[in-house]
Amino acid sequence: MEESLLQKKERLFARLRELAGEKGLLVAFSGGVDSTVLAAAAVRAPLPRVELASCHTLLHSRDDLAAAREGAAELSLPLHLLELDVFSLPAVAGNHRERCYHCKKLIFSTLLEKARSLGLSALVEGANGDDLSAVRPGLRAGTELSVARPLAEVGLTKAEIRQLAREWGLRCWDKPANPCLASRFPYDTELTDALLRRVEEAERLLAERGLRGFRLRCHGELARIECSPEQASVLLSQAQTICASLKQLGFAYITYDLEGFHSGSFDR
């Protein structure tokens, strides 16, 4: 018989209590729906102590940083912001296929050290049950470092996590996923701060025009916009204005991908 959401939730609480022991947990926190639900579950478990930590890098946008701060404030939990130079890793700066593995290895190692310095029992991160069947090299880094992923362990899917977020009144319940900015570039593209900020600004402009759940993929001077068929009308109705704005950022060609939005587009 299929396990109910209530049963999964109770198993999640039990697993968090087991991991925390008498000391508590550090949650790897982004402000996205997965890590927010994980942190909220830790509060509801309840645990003796819950703290949050977020590593900010050049691969993350200003919106990512704001989301982490807002999410921590909503949960009334302390947030530790750690700056990391991920471009010190050649595989990250060169956007190699193993980029995510090397980046997550550095991030998780840093967060584990932070958890130890705070006297907490363990570090937990918000991978969910759906992530285990996707291309996620970063999961391997977490496994090697024994970082627990309680949401995935109890089999919670993304849809169920959103359901819990809505049930608990969390503002992020319908927030679209937003992976790091490196995912907007083909593998083996040499990444620079200027390139990343251009894509960040381009996506900010598109969001201001009403697009939701989209990606702008950068192929040199060409911007390839992925969005759902429902969002395409929003995009195409403002094509002239959008093209003018993106050309001001340095793109020479702006295209709409007829295949629509695909998470992990460059992994296909």
N, C-alpha and C positions, 0 to 999 in steps of 0.2 A: 504494500500500500504506500502511495506517495506521501511523503512527509509534509505536514502543513507548515505554513509560515510561522505560526505560533510555536510549533515544536522546534523549528530551526532557531527562532529567537531565543527560546529557553536554553537550547544547547550553546548558542553564542554566549549568553550570559555566563553559563557554567564554565565554558572554555576560557573566557576572560578572567574569571575569578581564579581559575587554576594557574594561568600564566602570571597573574599579578601577585599571588601569594599574599604576604603581609606588607609588601613594599609598594606595589603599584606598577603602572605601566607608562611607557612613553609611546605616543602614537605618532607615526610618520604622517604628517598632516599637510594637505594641499588646499583644503577648503572646498574640494569637490564632493560629490554626493557620497562616494564610497568611504573616504576617510572621515567625513563628517558623521555618517551613520555609525562607523566604528567607534569614534570618540563618544558619541551620544550613548551608544550601547554600554561603553565602559562606565559612564556616569550612572546609567540605570541598573547596572549589574547587581549592586554597586561595588566599586572598588575603593580601597583605602586611599588611593592617590592616583590621579590621572593628569598627565602633562602632555603638551603637544610640541612638536618640533618640525620645522620646515627648512629645507635647504634651498636658498635662492641662488640661481646661477644665471649666466647669460642666455641660457636656453629657455628661461621663463619670462613671461611678460609682466608688465606692471600690474595688469589685472589679476594675474596669479597671486602676486604678493598681497594685493588688496583682498582677494578672496580668502586667503589664509587668515589674515587679520580679522576680517569680518566674521568668519566662521568661529574663530576662537572666542571673539567677543560674544557671539550668540550663545555659545556653550558655557561662557564664564569660566574658561580654562586658561591657564598660563601657556603662552606660546613663546618658544625659543626660535628665533630667526638666525640661521647660520649661513654666511656667505661662502660659496665654494667656487674655486677656479677650475671648472671642468675642462677648459681649453688646455690645461696642462697635460691632459691625456690625448695623445695623437689620434687615437681611434675616435674620440669625440670631436676634436677640431676638424678631422677629415671626414666626419659623418660616415664612418665605415658601417658595414652591416651589423657589427657587434657593438656599435656605439652605445646602445641602451644598456648592454651588459656592463661595460666598463663604467659608464656614468652611474648606474645604480650601485655598483660595487663601492664606488667612492662615497656616494650618498649614504648608503646603509652603514658602511664602516664608520663614517662620521657620526651618524645618529646613534649607533651602538655605543660609541665612546661617550656620547652625551648622556645616554641612559645610565651608563656606569657612574659617570661623575655626579649624577643626580641621585644615585642610590636606588634606582628603580630596578625591578626584577627582570624586565624584558622590553624589547622593542616590537611593536606590532605595526603592520601595514595593511592597506585597504584593498588588496587584490580580491576579486570576487570569483565566484564559480565559473562565470563565462570566460574570464581571462585565461583560465587554464587550458582552453582549447584554441586560443588565439596565438599569434606570433608575439611573444613577450619575452625577449632575451633577458630583460631585467628580473624576471622571476627566478632565473637560474642563479643570479647573483644573490638574491634573497635566500634561496635554498642553501647555497654554499655557506652563508653567514648565519644560518639558523634563525632568520627573521620570521616570526610567526605571521600567518595570514588568516586570522580567525574567520573572516567572512567566507573565504573560499573553503576552509576546512569544514564548515557546517553546510556547505552547498548552496549558499545564498546567491541567487542570480542578480543581474543588474536590475531587472524589473522588480524583483522582490525588495531589493535595497531601496529603490525609489518609493515603493509602497510603504516601507517602514519610515522613510524620511517624511513622507506626507502624513502618516499616522502620528508621528512625533512632532509635527508642526515645524519641521526644519525648512528654512527658506530655500535651500538648495535642491529641493526634491525633484525639480524638473530641469535643473541646470545641465546643459549639454556637456559632454565630455570635452576636455581641452588638453590634449597631449602636448608635450614640449614643442617648441618652435622648430627644432631640427627635423621633425616629421613632415615639414612643409617642403623639404628639399630632397632631390634624388640622392641616393647613396653615393658616396665618394665626391660630393660637392664640398669644397673647402669652406667651412663656415667662418663668418666674421661677425663681429658685433653689428656692423653696418647692415649686412644682409638680414640678420635676425630682426633688427629694429625696423627695417623697411617692411618686412612681412607683418610684423606686429602692428605697425601703423595702418597697413593696407586692410588687415582684418578688422581693426577698430573702425575704420571708415565704412566697411561693409556692414558691420553690426549696427552702426548709427543709421544706415539706410534701411534697416529692418530685417536683414538676413539673420537667420538663426539655424544652428546645426549645419554649418558649412565649413569648408577649408579653402584656403588659397594656397595652391602649390606653385612654387617658384622654380621656373626653368630658365635661369639666366634673365633675359629681358622679357620673357613671356610669363604672364600670370594666368594660371589655369584654375578657374573657380569651380569647386565641386559643391553642389547643393541638391536638395531633393526636388522632384518635379513640382511640388507645392510651392517651394521657395523660388523656383525659376521665374515665376511671373513677377515676383518682387524685384528680382535681379534685372530682368529684361525690360521692365517698365521704366527703369532708371539707368539704362545702359549708357546713354550719352554722358550723364553726370558722373557715373561711376568710372567710365573710361578716362574722363578728363582728370579726375582725382588721382587715379592710379598712375596715370602717365606723369603727373607731377612728382610722384614718388620715384620715378625712374624706370617704370615698365614701358616697353615699346608696344607690346601686344597683350591684349586682354581677351581671354577666351572662356567660354562656358563649356564644361565637360558634359557631353550628352549622356554619359553613363551615370551621372549624378554623384552623390556623396558616397565615398567608401572609406571607412576607417582603416588606417594602415594601407593607404593607396599604393605606396611604393613597395609593399610586401607581396603584392599580387603576382 
